Every structure is written in C-alpha cells, then in structure tokens.
Amino acid sequence: MVVVGVVGILAAIAIPQFTSYRKSAFDAAAKADLRNAAVSQEAGEKYTDSIDELKARGLRVSPGVEMSIVVSEGAYTITAKVSSTSCAPGTGEYSYSNVTGRVEGKKCE
C-alpha cells in the first residue's frame, strides 16, 4: 500500500512537468521551422507564398506545426502554428517578418 502511495505522489509530480516540457518542445519546433523557412525563402531568386516550394528548396516542417506565408512588395511574413490540441486557443502561434527579422508570438499554454 505504501508503494502505491509513493507511485501516486511521483505521478502527481511528473505528469504536469511532462506536459510543460511537451509544450516547450512544440514551441521550439515552431520557432526553428520559422527560421529554417526564412533561410529557404532567402535562398530563392524571388519570394514565394508556397510552403511546397520552400519544401522543394529543402525546408522540413516539424510534425505538429502548420505554416503559411504572405508575400507583398519585397517583404514576407511566415506564420507557424502549433497544431497540437494541448495548446490553448490563440497560443502556440509565431510569426517571422523579414522586415523586423524577429520571431514573435505567444507560447503554447
């Protein structure tokens, strides 16, 4: 009985930590995909609004990440969204703009 109690306490501690680490991993994957997509975008002769074209240039999108691109007048914005159901709505979304050169967004909560 004592063993069952100890295992229950350890599980109560470990499960929330695991969930937190998993969300952090999704965030890291989305941010890395954005940076890699920007490199693929800059490697081409002209900017594209097609993820498939960036994949042809060597981009690999992580599982659980959905990406989109908007191109206008020599500028582009790439958006990566964590498609995991473990993120609250409106979180786990990041964007990169070649104008600012920064990855911005809300972490997965």
SVG drawing of the C-alpha trace seen along z (x, -y; Angstrom):
<svg xmlns="http://www.w3.org/2000/svg" viewBox="-9 -46 29 48">
<polyline fill="none" stroke="black" stroke-width="0.4" points="0.0,0.0 2.9,-2.4 4.4,-1.6 1.1,-2.5 1.0,-5.8 4.6,-6.7 4.0,-5.9 0.8,-8.1 2.8,-11.0 5.5,-10.7 3.0,-10.6 1.3,-13.7 4.6,-15.5 5.8,-14.1 2.7,-14.4 2.4,-18.2 6.1,-18.6 5.9,-16.3 3.1,-18.4 5.1,-21.6 8.1,-20.1 6.0,-18.9 4.5,-22.3 8.0,-23.8 9.1,-21.3 6.2,-22.3 7.2,-26.0 10.8,-25.3 9.9,-23.3 7.7,-26.1 10.4,-28.7 13.0,-26.6 10.8,-25.9 10.2,-29.7 14.0,-30.3 14.5,-27.5 11.7,-28.7 13.3,-32.2 16.6,-30.7 14.7,-28.7 12.8,-31.9 16.0,-33.9 17.7,-31.1 15.3,-31.5 15.5,-34.0 12.2,-35.5 9.9,-35.3 7.2,-32.7 3.9,-32.2 4.0,-28.4 5.2,-26.2 5.5,-23.4 8.1,-25.5 10.1,-26.1 10.0,-22.3 11.4,-21.9 14.2,-24.2 14.9,-21.9 12.6,-23.1 11.3,-20.4 8.3,-21.2 8.2,-19.5 5.3,-17.2 2.6,-19.2 3.4,-22.5 1.3,-24.2 2.9,-27.0 1.7,-29.7 3.3,-32.6 2.1,-36.1 4.3,-37.9 3.8,-41.6 6.2,-44.0 9.5,-42.6 8.5,-41.6 7.2,-38.4 5.7,-37.1 5.8,-33.4 3.4,-32.1 3.9,-28.8 1.1,-27.4 1.4,-24.5 -1.4,-22.2 -1.3,-20.2 -4.6,-20.0 -2.6,-20.5 -2.2,-24.3 -5.0,-26.7 -6.7,-28.5 -4.7,-31.6 -1.4,-30.3 1.4,-28.5 1.4,-30.8 4.5,-32.6 5.4,-34.8 8.6,-35.9 8.8,-39.0 11.9,-39.8 11.2,-43.5 11.8,-43.1 13.9,-40.0 12.4,-38.7 10.3,-35.7 7.3,-36.9 4.2,-35.3 2.6,-33.6 3.9,-30.4 1.8,-27.3 -0.2,-27.4"/>
</svg>
